[in-house]
Amino acid sequence: MPYQIIVLDMDGTLLDEYSRVSDRLKKYFMELRASGKFIFIATGRTLKEVRDVWPHDLEVDGLVTANGMSVFVGQEQIVEHTLLPALVSELVEKARSKGIYYEVHPNEGPSFALKQDKPYICERITDPKPDTVEENEWLSRKMSVNERLDWLDRLHALNILKVYFFSKNAELINEWKMELDNLKKQIAFTSTSSSEHSVEVAVANVSKATGIEHLLDKFGLSKDSIMAVGDGENDLPMFKLASYAVAMTNASDFVKKHADAITDYSYKEDGLYHFLQKTFEPSGKGLFQEQDFVQN
C-alpha cells in the first residue's frame, strides 16, 4: 500500500488492556520508520498520561495529545490549547451535583479531583465491572483513583487541557452528554467519546484531525498518504481526514461503519501488530521473524 503516514490511537488500539505496547509491535514500529514511513500517535491522553505508559526506547515522529489540544514533535510543543477557566468550573460543579466521576487534566502535572469528592468517585469504580465497560478503561480508572489522581482542597481552573467524565451506567453518561450538548449553546467547546461510558471536553473545533493537520504542515506531508487506526468515536475526525481508515475489531458498530477496513484481532490480542504486519508485509517476510518477538 502507498500509505506513507500511519496514525494510531492508543487505548483500545495500540495498547493492551494493561496499557502496554508489545515487544513485537515496538520492533515493527522501528522497522516501519526505517523504511521511510512516518508514525504519528493521536490520543485522548494528555502528555503526562502518555509518558506514564510509553516505552522509553520507542520513538515516533509526532504526537497529538488530549484529542488535539496539544501537538508535539520530539520535545518541541508546536500547538497548545487550554479551556476557559469559567467552563472548567461550571463543568466540574455540574458533574459533582450529579455524582458523575470526573478528572481535570492540566497542561502540566497530574490530573486531579476535589478531595471532598473522593468517597463518591471511588464508589463509582467499585466492582463488579459492567460487561459493556472495556477492561482497559476499567483498569485505567482504578489506576487513576489509586495512584495518579491528585486530591485537591480547591479547584484550579487555569491551563486545563481537558475534563474527563466516566460512568459505568451508560444511560447516565448519555444523559450527561445531552446536557453537555445543551451547554454548548451558551459556551463553545468540543465533547468527544472514546467509549460508550465516557466523554471528554476540549476547546471548540479541536480534534485529533486538527492536531494531525499541524503535523502534516510541520513535515510537509499530504493527507492523501494517511492510514489511521482507532477504535473510538473520538477517532472519527481522523478517519475522515485519512485516505484509509481502519477500525479495531473491538470498536463499536458505529465506529466500524466509518472505516474502510476492520482488524482481525482486538487490542487484547495485539491486533494492531497483526494488521500492520499483514498490510505492509503480506508475504510475512519482514526484517523480523515471528520467533524473534516476545510479548510483554
C-alpha positions, 0 to 999 in steps of 0.5 A: 500500500502507498500509505506513507503516514500511519496514525494510531490511537492508543487505548483500545488500539495500540495498547493492551488492556494493561496499557502496554505496547508489545515487544513485537509491535515496538520492533515493527514500529522501528522497522516501519520508520526505517523504511521511510514511513512516518508514525504519528500517535493521536490520543485522548491522553494528555502528555503526562498520561502518555509518558506514564505508559510509553516505552522509553526506547520507542520513538515516533515522529509526532504526537497529538495529545488530549484529542488535539489540544496539544501537538508535539514533535520530539520535545518541541510543543508546536500547538497548545490549547487550554479551556476557559477557566469559567467552563472548567468550573461550571463543568466540574460543579455540574458533574459533582451535583450529579455524582458523575466521576470526573478528572481535570487534566492540566497542561502540566502535572497530574490530573486531579479531583476535589478531595471532598469528592473522593468517597463518591468517585471511588464508589463509582469504580467499585466492582463488579465491572459492567460487561459493556465497560472495556477492561482497559478503561476499567483498569485505567480508572482504578489506576487513576483513583489509586495512584495518579489522581491528585486530591485537591482542597480547591479547584484550579481552573487555569491551563486545563487541557481537558475534563474527563467524565466516566460512568459505568451506567451508560444511560447516565453518561448519555444523559450527561452528554445531552446536557453537555450538548445543551451547554454548548449553546451558551459556551463553545467547546468540543465533547468527544467519546472514546467509549460508550461510558465516557466523554471528554471536553476540549476547546471548540473545533479541536480534534485529533484531525486538527492536531494531525493537520499541524503535523502534516504542515510541520513535515510537509506531508499530504493527507492523501498518504494517511492510514489511521487506526482507532477504535473510538468515536473520538477517532472519527475526525481522523478517519475522515481526514485519512485516505484509509481508515481502519477500525479495531475489531473491538470498536463499536458498530458505529465506529466500524461503519466509518472505516474502510477496513476492520482488524482481525484481532482486538487490542487484547490480542495485539491486533494492531501488530497483526494488521500492520504486519499483514498490510505492509508485509503480506508475504510475512517476510519482514526484517523480523521473524515471528520467533524473534518477538516476545510479548510483554 
